[in-house]
Amino acid sequence: MNNLEQVESLRVQMEQEGMPLPERIRQLALACLDWPYVFGAWGEECTPANRKRRARDAHPTIKSKCQCLRDTNRKETCDGCQWYPDGYRVRMYDCRGFTAWLLRQFGLDLYGDGATTQYNTASNWIRRGPISEMPDCVCCVFRKVGNKMEHTGMHVGGGLVVDCSVNVRSVGMSGWTHYAIPKGLYGEEDVPVTKVRPTLRKGSRDPYVLDLQEILNVIGYNCGTADGIFGTKTYNALVLFQTDAGLNPDGVCGPKTWAALDIAEAQAPMAPADPVTYTVRAEGVTWEQYRRILEICPLAEAERER
């Protein structure tokens, strides 16, 4: 866990080094892992006074997770708290507060008090849409249930999302339904073209399953005919590849497995191409002219009709 002062020092250092903005957001998000969730919090320091100010009957964990608020006889000290090992200081967030705080550290603002209003405010974004269209870039992700965005997080690349739910944590792409790229983070022409590949498992039917099957076959893990259906042969081939690659052989193709597959495909020897042959029929030429063709095209074969 990083101390509040360490995280601030990291932010300043990255800015002084001129690090690209998306990379700064990625690193800052990962530096905040394990910091606490408090409903309504947008990055204020986690102290008993601030938690008490946010405490509501509808959100009892604000009190139950704070040793000072649980025990009114206890002196208001954070020593020994799960959020304060070794006297560390941390910030607290809810989900929309975490993404808004991250962007605000670099001069970017999200308008809207909640995840739904943030997503629906068109001026916040240069691009937004369903998760199936999301490029592999740093951006906000949302989970829509009914007509509301019930949760949000920050995609930091490669299918990894950092969100705040119970605490700041890293998760995969499962469950996210929409993405939105904050205005000012990229120029429109700088947004990566490559899309994030989904996590695939047995039973998946997806165009990316076809990609998975073709790669497995190319690198020598036979999964049968590539048909876009993640069946038993694909599962068995993937488990074997994961075992050989030193990955968890769970038969699930997530970001780590995709990355290993890409490396293996790049290193696989190319199959020799079948020679291309064709026949040209030349009429009205002399045998000497045929011989000239052989001299110009050493691989050609000439046959004289008699």
Backbone as numpy.savetxt, mean C-alpha at the origin, in Angstrom:
# Nx Ny Nz CAx CAy CAz Cx Cy Cz
8.46 2.40 20.24 7.61 3.60 20.24 8.50 4.84 20.24
8.15 5.86 19.47 8.92 7.09 19.39 8.34 8.15 20.32
9.23 8.88 20.97 8.84 9.98 21.81 8.32 11.13 20.94
7.47 11.95 21.52 6.94 13.12 20.82 8.08 13.98 20.29
9.11 14.19 21.11 10.24 15.02 20.69 11.01 14.37 19.54
11.13 13.04 19.56 11.83 12.33 18.49 11.10 12.47 17.16
9.77 12.37 17.22 8.97 12.49 16.01 9.08 13.90 15.43
9.04 14.90 16.30 9.18 16.27 15.82 10.56 16.49 15.22
11.58 15.92 15.84 12.94 16.04 15.30 13.05 15.38 13.93
12.39 14.24 13.77 12.38 13.56 12.47 11.72 14.43 11.41
10.60 15.06 11.77 9.89 15.91 10.81 10.79 17.05 10.34
11.46 17.71 11.28 12.34 18.83 10.93 13.51 18.35 10.08
14.09 17.22 10.44 15.23 16.69 9.69 14.85 16.38 8.25
13.71 15.74 8.05 13.27 15.39 6.69 13.03 16.64 5.87
12.47 17.67 6.50 12.21 18.91 5.78 13.53 19.58 5.39
14.51 19.61 6.30 15.80 20.22 6.01 16.54 19.49 4.90
16.36 18.16 4.83 17.03 17.37 3.80 16.33 17.46 2.45
15.18 18.11 2.41 14.46 18.24 1.15 13.85 16.94 0.66
13.52 16.06 1.58 12.94 14.77 1.20 11.59 14.98 0.52
11.27 14.22 -0.51 9.96 14.37 -1.17 8.82 14.27 -0.17
7.80 15.07 -0.38 6.70 15.17 0.58 6.02 13.82 0.86
5.71 13.02 -0.15 5.08 11.72 0.15 5.93 10.84 1.06
7.25 10.87 0.88 8.13 10.06 1.71 8.17 10.59 3.14
8.11 11.90 3.30 8.08 12.47 4.65 6.81 12.04 5.39
5.69 12.04 4.69 4.44 11.62 5.33 4.50 10.14 5.69
5.07 9.34 4.80 5.19 7.91 5.07 6.01 7.65 6.33
7.17 8.29 6.41 8.05 8.05 7.56 7.45 8.58 8.86
6.78 9.73 8.80 6.19 10.28 10.01 5.04 9.39 10.50
4.25 8.87 9.57 3.15 7.98 9.96 3.69 6.75 10.68
4.74 6.15 10.15 5.31 4.95 10.75 5.98 5.25 12.08
6.45 6.48 12.27 7.08 6.86 13.54 6.08 6.97 14.68
4.80 7.06 14.33 3.76 7.24 15.36 3.07 5.93 15.75
3.56 4.80 15.26 2.93 3.52 15.58 2.82 3.33 17.08
1.67 2.81 17.52 1.34 2.49 18.91 0.86 3.69 19.71
0.84 4.89 19.14 0.30 6.02 19.89 -1.21 5.84 20.05
-1.81 6.39 21.10 -3.18 6.01 21.50 -4.30 6.65 20.67
-5.41 5.92 20.64 -6.65 6.40 20.04 -7.51 7.04 21.13
-7.99 8.24 20.86 -8.97 8.91 21.71 -9.97 9.59 20.80
-11.24 9.24 20.93 -12.26 9.81 20.05 -12.27 11.33 20.17
-12.25 12.00 19.02 -12.29 13.46 18.99 -10.94 14.13 19.05
-9.87 13.36 19.24 -8.53 13.95 19.37 -7.88 14.09 18.00
-7.20 15.21 17.79 -6.57 15.51 16.52 -5.09 15.82 16.67
-4.44 15.16 17.63 -3.00 15.30 17.73 -2.50 16.04 18.95
-3.38 16.34 19.92 -2.89 16.96 21.14 -2.13 15.94 21.98
-1.30 16.44 22.87 -0.51 15.54 23.70 -1.43 14.71 24.58
-1.08 13.45 24.75 -1.89 12.56 25.58 -1.50 12.77 27.03
-2.35 13.50 27.76 -2.16 13.76 29.19 -3.47 13.45 29.89
-3.45 13.21 31.19 -4.71 12.98 31.91 -5.70 14.11 31.71
-5.21 15.36 31.72 -6.12 16.50 31.55 -6.76 16.49 30.17
-5.98 16.21 29.13 -6.54 16.19 27.78 -7.47 15.01 27.57
-7.15 13.86 28.14 -8.05 12.71 28.03 -9.36 12.98 28.77
-9.26 13.60 29.95 -10.47 13.91 30.72 -11.36 14.88 29.96
-10.74 15.82 29.27 -11.52 16.79 28.48 -12.27 16.11 27.34
-11.70 15.03 26.82 -12.33 14.32 25.71 -13.28 13.23 26.18
-13.26 12.89 27.46 -14.01 11.74 27.96 -15.52 11.96 27.81
-16.19 10.91 27.33 -17.64 10.91 27.19 -18.16 9.55 27.60
-19.39 9.51 28.05 -19.97 8.23 28.44 -20.04 7.27 27.26
-20.18 7.83 26.05 -20.29 6.98 24.86 -18.95 6.39 24.47
-17.86 6.88 25.06 -16.53 6.40 24.73 -15.77 6.10 26.02
-16.18 5.03 26.72 -15.60 4.73 28.04 -14.11 4.41 28.01
-13.58 3.99 26.83 -12.16 3.62 26.80 -11.25 4.81 27.03
-11.75 6.03 26.81 -10.92 7.21 27.08 -10.50 7.21 28.54
-11.42 6.78 29.41 -11.11 6.70 30.84 -10.44 5.38 31.19
-10.99 4.28 30.66 -10.51 2.97 31.08 -9.07 2.72 30.66
-8.61 3.36 29.61 -7.23 3.19 29.17 -6.26 4.15 29.85
-6.78 5.01 30.72 -5.93 5.99 31.40 -5.87 5.65 32.88
-4.70 5.32 33.39 -4.57 4.89 34.78 -4.94 6.02 35.74
-4.73 7.27 35.34 -5.05 8.39 36.22 -6.56 8.62 36.31
-7.28 8.41 35.20 -8.73 8.59 35.23 -9.44 7.37 35.80
-8.81 6.20 35.69 -9.40 5.00 36.29 -9.36 5.07 37.81
-8.27 5.56 38.32 -8.06 5.58 39.77 -7.97 7.03 40.22
-9.06 7.53 40.77 -9.10 8.95 41.15 -8.19 9.25 42.33
-7.77 8.22 43.05 -6.86 8.43 44.17 -5.40 8.48 43.73
-5.17 8.16 42.48 -3.81 8.11 41.97 -3.36 9.52 41.60
-2.13 9.81 41.91 -1.56 11.08 41.50 -1.50 11.14 39.98
-1.77 12.32 39.43 -1.81 12.45 37.97 -0.40 12.41 37.40
0.12 11.21 37.29 1.42 11.00 36.67 1.31 9.89 35.65
2.02 10.03 34.58 1.96 9.05 33.50 3.04 7.98 33.62
3.82 8.02 34.68 4.84 7.00 34.88 4.21 5.62 34.92
4.74 4.70 34.10 4.22 3.34 34.09 3.03 3.11 33.20
2.49 4.17 32.58 1.35 4.00 31.68 1.79 3.25 30.43
0.86 2.45 29.86 1.20 1.69 28.65 1.57 2.61 27.50
1.05 3.84 27.49 1.37 4.77 26.41 2.66 5.55 26.70
3.20 5.42 27.91 4.35 6.23 28.31 5.50 5.38 28.85
5.96 4.38 28.14 7.09 3.61 28.66 8.32 4.50 28.78
9.00 4.36 29.88 10.24 5.12 30.12 10.02 6.63 30.05
8.82 7.06 30.42 8.57 8.49 30.46 8.37 9.15 29.11
8.15 8.34 28.06 7.94 8.92 26.72 6.65 9.74 26.69
6.67 10.77 25.85 5.47 11.57 25.62 4.93 11.25 24.23
3.61 11.17 24.11 2.98 10.80 22.85 1.79 11.72 22.58
1.28 11.64 21.36 0.07 12.36 20.99 -1.08 11.36 20.88
-2.30 11.89 20.85 -3.49 11.03 20.74 -4.35 11.52 19.58
-5.06 10.56 18.96 -5.84 10.85 17.76 -7.09 9.97 17.72
-8.04 10.37 16.87 -8.98 9.40 16.33 -8.61 9.22 14.86
-9.39 8.45 14.11 -8.94 8.10 12.76 -8.82 9.32 11.85
-9.87 10.15 11.81 -9.81 11.33 10.92 -8.83 12.35 11.45
-8.66 12.38 12.80 -7.69 13.30 13.38 -6.26 12.93 13.04
-5.99 11.62 12.92 -4.63 11.19 12.62 -4.21 11.61 11.21
-5.06 11.33 10.21 -4.69 11.70 8.84 -4.60 13.21 8.68
-5.54 13.93 9.31 -5.50 15.40 9.21 -4.25 15.96 9.88
-3.87 15.40 11.03 -2.67 15.86 11.73 -1.42 15.59 10.89
-1.32 14.39 10.31 -0.17 14.06 9.47 0.02 15.08 8.36
-1.04 15.36 7.64 -0.94 16.29 6.51 -0.64 17.71 6.98
-1.22 18.07 8.13 -1.02 19.44 8.63 0.43 19.70 9.01
1.19 18.65 9.34 2.61 18.83 9.69 3.41 19.36 8.51
2.86 19.22 7.32 3.58 19.65 6.11 2.79 20.70 5.33
1.92 21.41 6.06 1.21 22.53 5.45 0.01 22.17 4.61
-0.48 20.93 4.71 -1.64 20.51 3.94 -2.84 20.38 4.88
-3.98 20.91 4.48 -5.17 20.90 5.34 -6.28 20.08 4.71
-6.97 19.31 5.54 -8.19 18.63 5.13 -9.38 19.34 5.77
-10.32 19.75 4.95 -11.51 20.41 5.47 -12.60 19.38 5.72
-13.31 19.55 6.83 -14.36 18.62 7.22 -14.05 18.01 8.58
-15.06 17.93 9.44 -14.86 17.45 10.80 -14.79 15.93 10.90
-15.41 15.24 9.95 -15.43 13.78 9.99 -14.94 13.18 8.70
-14.80 11.85 8.70 -14.29 11.17 7.52 -15.21 11.38 6.31
-16.53 11.38 6.55 -17.48 11.55 5.44 -17.36 12.93 4.81
-17.35 13.97 5.66 -17.25 15.32 5.11 -15.87 15.58 4.50
-14.84 14.96 5.06 -13.51 15.10 4.46 -13.52 14.54 3.04
-14.05 13.32 2.88 -14.05 12.70 1.55 -14.94 13.48 0.59
-16.09 13.94 1.06 -17.06 14.61 0.19 -16.65 16.04 -0.18
-15.65 16.60 0.49 -15.19 17.95 0.16 -14.22 17.87 -1.01
-14.71 18.17 -2.19 -13.92 17.99 -3.41 -12.63 18.81 -3.40
-12.65 19.96 -2.74 -11.47 20.83 -2.74 -10.31 20.24 -1.95
-10.56 19.17 -1.18 -9.47 18.52 -0.43 -8.54 17.72 -1.33
-9.02 17.32 -2.53 -8.34 16.26 -3.27 -8.02 16.66 -4.71
-6.97 16.04 -5.26 -6.74 16.17 -6.69 -7.37 14.99 -7.44
-7.63 13.91 -6.71 -8.26 12.75 -7.34 -8.84 11.87 -6.23
-9.96 11.23 -6.50 -10.58 10.32 -5.54 -11.44 9.33 -6.30
-11.75 8.19 -5.66 -12.56 7.20 -6.34 -12.55 5.87 -5.61
-13.08 4.82 -6.25 -13.10 3.50 -5.63 -11.70 2.93 -5.46
-11.53 2.10 -4.47 -10.21 1.58 -4.13 -9.60 0.77 -5.27
-10.45 0.20 -6.14 -9.94 -0.57 -7.28 -9.16 0.28 -8.26
-9.34 1.60 -8.21 -8.65 2.51 -9.12 -7.48 3.23 -8.46
-7.16 2.88 -7.22 -6.13 3.62 -6.47 -4.74 3.33 -7.00
-3.98 4.38 -7.34 -2.57 4.17 -7.72 -1.74 3.88 -6.48
-0.58 3.31 -6.67 0.30 2.98 -5.55 1.05 4.24 -5.13
0.40 5.05 -4.30 0.97 6.31 -3.86 0.55 6.57 -2.42
1.13 7.59 -1.82 0.70 8.02 -0.49 -0.61 8.77 -0.65
-1.64 8.34 0.05 -2.95 8.97 -0.07 -3.83 8.52 1.09
-4.97 9.16 1.24 -5.95 8.75 2.26 -6.82 7.62 1.71
-7.18 6.71 2.59 -8.12 5.65 2.23 -9.30 5.70 3.19
-10.44 5.21 2.70 -11.67 5.29 3.47 -12.41 3.96 3.41
-13.23 3.71 4.43 -14.12 2.56 4.42 -15.55 3.08 4.49
-16.31 2.81 3.42 -17.68 3.29 3.34 -18.65 2.20 3.75
-19.57 2.54 4.63 -20.64 1.64 5.04 -21.94 2.42 4.90
-22.84 1.94 4.03 -24.05 2.70 3.74 -23.69 3.99 3.03
-24.13 5.10 3.58 -23.83 6.40 2.97 -22.73 7.15 3.70
-22.06 6.49 4.64 -21.07 7.18 5.46 -19.69 6.53 5.33
-18.66 7.36 5.45 -17.30 6.88 5.58 -17.06 6.65 7.07
-17.01 5.40 7.48 -16.93 5.12 8.91 -15.49 5.05 9.43
-14.51 5.04 8.53 -13.13 4.94 8.99 -12.20 5.47 7.91
-11.03 5.95 8.31 -10.06 6.46 7.36 -8.65 6.19 7.86
-7.71 6.16 6.94 -6.30 5.94 7.27 -5.43 6.52 6.18
-4.13 6.33 6.31 -3.17 6.85 5.34 -2.44 5.70 4.67
-2.67 5.53 3.36 -1.91 4.53 2.61 -0.52 5.09 2.38
0.51 4.34 2.79 1.89 4.84 2.70 2.69 4.13 1.61
1.99 3.36 0.76 2.64 2.71 -0.37 2.71 1.20 -0.23
2.64 0.52 -1.37 2.81 -0.92 -1.40 1.72 -1.70 -0.71
0.54 -1.12 -0.57 -0.56 -1.83 0.09 -0.53 -1.75 1.61
0.31 -0.90 2.18 0.39 -0.73 3.63 -0.32 0.55 4.04
-1.21 0.42 5.03 -1.99 1.56 5.53 -1.65 1.76 7.00
-1.46 3.02 7.40 -1.32 3.36 8.81 -2.59 4.09 9.21
-3.31 3.53 10.20 -4.54 4.16 10.67 -4.53 4.22 12.18
-5.53 4.87 12.76 -5.64 4.95 14.21 -6.97 4.35 14.63
-6.90 3.18 15.24 -8.08 2.49 15.76 -7.61 1.67 16.95
-7.97 2.09 18.15 -7.42 1.61 19.42 -6.04 2.24 19.63
-5.20 2.15 18.61 -3.92 2.85 18.61 -3.49 3.02 17.15
-2.43 3.78 16.94 -1.89 3.91 15.59 -1.24 2.58 15.23
-1.61 2.03 14.07 -1.17 0.69 13.70 -0.99 0.62 12.19
-0.33 -0.43 11.75 -0.19 -0.66 10.30 -1.05 -1.85 9.92
-1.80 -1.70 8.82 -2.71 -2.74 8.35 -2.58 -2.86 6.84
-3.25 -3.85 6.27 -3.24 -4.04 4.83 -4.41 -3.35 4.15
-4.74 -3.80 2.95 -5.76 -3.15 2.14 -7.16 -3.69 2.36
-7.29 -4.74 3.14 -8.61 -5.36 3.33 -9.60 -4.38 3.96
-10.77 -4.29 3.36 -11.85 -3.49 3.94 -11.96 -2.07 3.45
-10.92 -1.52 2.87 -10.98 -0.14 2.38 -11.77 -0.10 1.08
-12.59 0.92 0.91 -13.47 0.99 -0.27 -13.17 2.16 -1.20
-12.54 3.22 -0.68 -12.29 4.42 -1.48 -10.91 4.99 -1.16
-10.39 5.77 -2.08 -9.13 6.48 -1.88 -9.31 7.93 -2.26
-8.41 8.80 -1.77 -8.42 10.21 -2.17 -7.00 10.76 -2.00
-6.50 11.44 -3.02 -5.15 11.99 -3.01 -5.23 13.46 -2.60
-4.65 13.84 -1.46 -4.75 15.23 -0.98 -4.13 16.23 -1.95
-4.79 17.35 -2.07 -4.28 18.44 -2.90 -2.99 18.97 -2.30
-1.98 19.13 -3.13 -0.69 19.64 -2.69 0.34 18.56 -2.42
-0.10 17.30 -2.36 0.82 16.21 -2.08 1.59 15.81 -3.34
0.90 15.78 -4.45 1.51 15.49 -5.76 0.97 16.51 -6.77
1.75 16.74 -7.82 1.16 17.34 -8.99 0.40 16.25 -9.74
-0.63 16.60 -10.47 -1.44 15.61 -11.16 -0.58 14.72 -12.06
0.45 15.30 -12.66 1.29 14.53 -13.57 2.30 13.66 -12.81
2.43 13.87 -11.50 3.41 13.12 -10.70 2.82 11.91 -9.99
1.52 11.74 -10.05 0.89 10.60 -9.37 1.33 9.31 -10.06
1.84 8.34 -9.31 2.26 7.07 -9.94 1.13 6.43 -10.73
1.51 5.75 -11.79 0.52 5.09 -12.65 0.19 3.69 -12.12
1.17 3.02 -11.53 0.97 1.65 -11.07 -0.10 1.59 -9.99
-0.99 0.62 -10.10 -2.04 0.45 -9.10 -1.58 -0.51 -8.01
-2.17 -0.35 -6.84 -1.88 -1.27 -5.74 -2.54 -2.60 -6.04
-1.75 -3.66 -5.98 -2.31 -4.98 -6.23 -2.99 -5.51 -4.98
-4.17 -6.07 -5.12 -4.92 -6.52 -3.94 -4.32 -7.77 -3.33
-4.68 -8.04 -2.08 -4.33 -9.29 -1.43 -5.24 -10.39 -1.97
-4.64 -11.47 -2.42 -5.38 -12.57 -3.04 -5.26 -13.82 -2.17
-6.34 -14.58 -2.15 -6.35 -15.84 -1.40 -7.23 -16.85 -2.13
-7.20 -18.08 -1.67 -7.98 -19.13 -2.32 -9.44 -18.71 -2.44
-9.99 -18.84 -3.64 -11.35 -18.41 -3.90 -11.45 -17.08 -4.61
-10.35 -16.31 -4.63 -10.37 -15.01 -5.31 -10.57 -15.18 -6.80
-11.36 -14.30 -7.39 -11.54 -14.22 -8.84 -11.29 -12.78 -9.23
-10.17 -12.56 -9.87 -9.73 -11.19 -10.09 -8.74 -11.19 -11.25
-8.67 -10.10 -12.04 -7.64 -10.04 -13.08 -6.23 -10.20 -12.52
-6.02 -9.78 -11.26 -4.71 -9.92 -10.66 -4.36 -11.38 -10.36
-5.37 -12.24 -10.22 -5.10 -13.67 -10.06 -4.42 -14.19 -11.32
-4.86 -13.68 -12.46 -4.23 -14.06 -13.73 -2.75 -13.67 -13.73
-2.46 -12.46 -13.25 -1.06 -12.03 -13.15 -0.27 -12.97 -12.24
-0.86 -13.30 -11.10 -0.20 -14.20 -10.14 0.10 -15.54 -10.78
-0.87 -16.10 -11.47 -0.69 -17.42 -12.09 0.38 -17.38 -13.18
0.38 -16.34 -13.97 1.38 -16.24 -15.04 2.78 -16.11 -14.46
2.94 -15.33 -13.38 4.26 -15.20 -12.76 4.71 -16.53 -12.18
3.81 -17.22 -11.46 4.17 -18.51 -10.87 4.63 -19.49 -11.94
3.93 -19.54 -13.05 4.31 -20.45 -14.13 5.67 -20.07 -14.73
5.90 -18.78 -14.90 7.16 -18.32 -15.49 8.35 -18.68 -14.61
8.18 -18.57 -13.28 9.31 -18.80 -12.37 9.42 -20.26 -11.93
8.61 -21.13 -12.55 8.78 -22.56 -12.33 7.91 -23.18 -11.26
6.86 -22.50 -10.84 5.92 -23.07 -9.87 4.59 -23.29 -10.59
4.45 -24.47 -11.13 3.34 -24.77 -12.03 2.00 -24.71 -11.30
1.14 -23.84 -11.77 -0.20 -23.77 -11.19 -1.27 -24.07 -12.23
-0.85 -24.67 -13.34 -1.81 -25.02 -14.38 -2.12 -23.84 -15.28
-3.25 -23.95 -15.95 -3.66 -22.90 -16.89 -4.03 -21.63 -16.14
-3.49 -20.50 -16.59 -3.83 -19.21 -15.98 -5.24 -18.82 -16.41
-6.17 -18.86 -15.45 -7.58 -18.59 -15.78 -8.20 -17.51 -14.91
-7.41 -16.91 -13.99 -7.96 -15.84 -13.15 -8.75 -16.34 -11.96
-8.72 -17.64 -11.70 -9.45 -18.22 -10.57 -8.43 -18.83 -9.60
-8.42 -18.38 -8.37 -7.46 -18.83 -7.36 -7.97 -20.14 -6.76
-7.54 -21.24 -7.37 -7.97 -22.56 -6.92 -6.86 -23.30 -6.19
-7.06 -24.63 -6.07 -6.13 -25.45 -5.30 -4.73 -25.47 -5.91
-4.63 -25.58 -7.25 -3.31 -25.62 -7.89 -2.55 -24.32 -7.66
-3.25 -23.20 -7.76 -2.60 -21.91 -7.52 -2.18 -21.80 -6.06
-3.04 -22.25 -5.17 -2.72 -22.20 -3.74 -1.46 -23.03 -3.44
-1.43 -24.27 -3.95 -0.29 -25.15 -3.68 1.01 -24.57 -4.26
0.91 -24.01 -5.48 2.10 -23.42 -6.09 2.59 -22.22 -5.29
1.66 -21.41 -4.82 2.03 -20.23 -4.05 2.66 -20.60 -2.71
2.10 -21.59 -2.03 2.67 -22.05 -0.76 4.09 -22.55 -0.96
4.32 -23.28 -2.03 5.66 -23.78 -2.31 6.62 -22.63 -2.57
6.18 -21.64 -3.35 7.03 -20.47 -3.60 7.34 -19.73 -2.30
6.31 -19.51 -1.47 6.53 -18.79 -0.22 7.52 -19.53 0.68
7.41 -20.86 0.71 8.33 -21.66 1.51 9.77 -21.48 1.02
9.96 -21.58 -0.29 11.30 -21.44 -0.87 11.85 -20.03 -0.68
10.95 -19.03 -0.65 11.38 -17.64 -0.54 11.56 -17.19 0.91
11.30 -18.09 1.85 11.45 -17.75 3.27 10.33 -16.90 3.82
9.17 -16.94 3.15 8.00 -16.19 3.61 7.08 -17.10 4.42
6.12 -16.50 5.09 5.11 -17.28 5.78 4.27 -18.03 4.75
4.31 -19.36 4.73 3.60 -20.12 3.68 2.11 -20.26 3.97
1.40 -19.12 3.93 -0.02 -19.13 4.26 -0.92 -19.20 3.02
-0.32 -19.21 1.83 -1.13 -19.28 0.62 -1.89 -18.00 0.32
-1.52 -16.90 0.97 -2.15 -15.60 0.73 -1.13 -14.69 0.05
-1.52 -14.09 -1.04 -0.60 -13.23 -1.79 -0.85 -11.77 -1.40
-0.05 -11.30 -0.43 -0.12 -9.91 0.01 1.09 -9.13 -0.47
1.32 -7.93 0.09 2.42 -7.07 -0.39 3.79 -7.74 -0.37
4.13 -8.46 0.70 5.45 -9.09 0.78 5.61 -10.18 -0.28
4.55 -10.96 -0.48 4.62 -12.02 -1.49 4.68 -11.43 -2.89
3.88 -10.39 -3.15 3.95 -9.73 -4.46 5.37 -9.24 -4.73
5.99 -8.61 -3.72 7.35 -8.08 -3.90 8.34 -9.20 -4.21
8.21 -10.32 -3.49 9.11 -11.46 -3.73 8.87 -12.05 -5.12
7.63 -12.11 -5.55 7.30 -12.63 -6.88 7.90 -11.74 -7.96
7.83 -10.42 -7.76 8.40 -9.49 -8.75 9.90 -9.71 -8.90
10.59 -9.90 -7.76 12.03 -10.14 -7.80 12.34 -11.45 -8.52
11.57 -12.50 -8.17 11.80 -13.80 -8.79 11.54 -13.75 -10.29
10.51 -13.03 -10.70 10.21 -12.92 -12.13 11.32 -12.19 -12.86
11.84 -11.11 -12.23 12.91 -10.34 -12.87 14.19 -11.17 -13.03
14.39 -12.12 -12.12 15.60 -12.94 -12.16 15.44 -14.22 -12.96
14.22 -14.53 -13.37 13.98 -15.77 -14.10 14.59 -15.69 -15.49
15.24 -16.76 -15.95 15.79 -16.74 -17.31 14.68 -16.66 -18.34
14.95 -15.91 -19.37 13.94 -15.75 -20.42 13.92 -17.00 -21.29
12.72 -17.45 -21.60 12.59 -18.61 -22.48 13.03 -18.22 -23.88
13.76 -19.11 -24.57 14.19 -18.78 -25.93 12.99 -18.60 -26.84
13.09 -17.58 -27.63 11.98 -17.30 -28.55 11.98 -18.29 -29.70
10.83 -18.71 -30.12 10.71 -19.59 -31.28 11.17 -18.84 -32.52
11.97 -19.48 -33.38 12.41 -18.79 -34.59 11.24 -18.46 -35.50
11.31 -17.30 -36.08 10.26 -16.85 -37.01 10.69 -17.20 -38.42
9.89 -17.95 -39.09 10.20 -18.32 -40.47 9.08 -17.87 -41.40
9.46 -17.61 -42.63 8.45 -17.24 -43.61 8.99 -17.60 -44.99
8.10 -17.71 -45.92 8.47 -18.10 -47.29 8.18 -16.95 -48.24
9.17 -16.64 -49.06 9.00 -15.63 -50.11 9.16 -16.33 -51.45
8.19 -16.20 -52.28 8.26 -16.81 -53.60 8.64 -15.74 -54.62
9.77 -15.96 -55.28 10.24 -15.00 -56.28 10.19 -15.67 -57.65
9.45 -15.07 -58.53 9.32 -15.62 -59.88 10.09 -14.75 -60.87
10.61 -15.39 -61.88 11.27 -14.65 -62.94 12.65 -14.16 -62.58
13.31 -14.81 -61.57 14.67 -14.43 -61.23 15.61 -15.55 -61.61
16.84 -15.19 -61.82 17.83 -16.19 -62.19 18.40 -16.86 -60.95
19.06 -18.02 -61.21 19.69 -18.70 -60.09 20.79 -17.84 -59.45
21.47 -17.05 -60.25 22.49 -16.15 -59.73 21.89 -15.12 -58.77
20.68 -14.69 -59.08 19.99 -13.75 -58.19 19.59 -14.43 -56.88
19.20 -15.72 -56.95 18.92 -16.49 -55.72 20.17 -16.53 -54.84
21.31 -16.79 -55.44 22.56 -16.88 -54.69 22.89 -15.54 -54.04
22.54 -14.46 -54.71 22.78 -13.13 -54.14 21.93 -12.93 -52.88
20.71 -13.46 -52.91 19.83 -13.38 -51.73 20.48 -14.09 -50.55
21.09 -15.25 -50.79 21.76 -16.00 -49.73 22.92 -15.21 -49.13
23.63 -14.45 -49.96 24.75 -13.67 -49.46 24.28 -12.51 -48.59
23.16 -11.90 -48.97 22.63 -10.76 -48.21 21.98 -11.23 -46.91
21.28 -12.37 -46.95 20.55 -12.91 -45.80 21.11 -14.29 -45.48
22.13 -14.36 -44.59 22.81 -15.63 -44.32 21.88 -16.72 -43.79
20.80 -16.34 -43.12 19.90 -17.33 -42.54 18.85 -17.81 -43.53
18.86 -17.22 -44.70 17.83 -17.59 -45.69 18.20 -18.91 -46.37
17.20 -19.59 -46.81 17.39 -20.80 -47.59 16.66 -20.60 -48.91
17.37 -20.89 -49.96 16.75 -20.72 -51.28 16.60 -22.08 -51.94
15.49 -22.28 -52.55 15.23 -23.53 -53.26 14.83 -23.19 -54.68
15.53 -23.80 -55.59 15.26 -23.53 -57.00 14.25 -24.53 -57.53
13.23 -24.00 -58.16 12.27 -24.89 -58.82 12.84 -25.29 -60.18
12.72 -26.56 -60.46 13.26 -27.05 -61.74 12.10 -27.44 -62.64
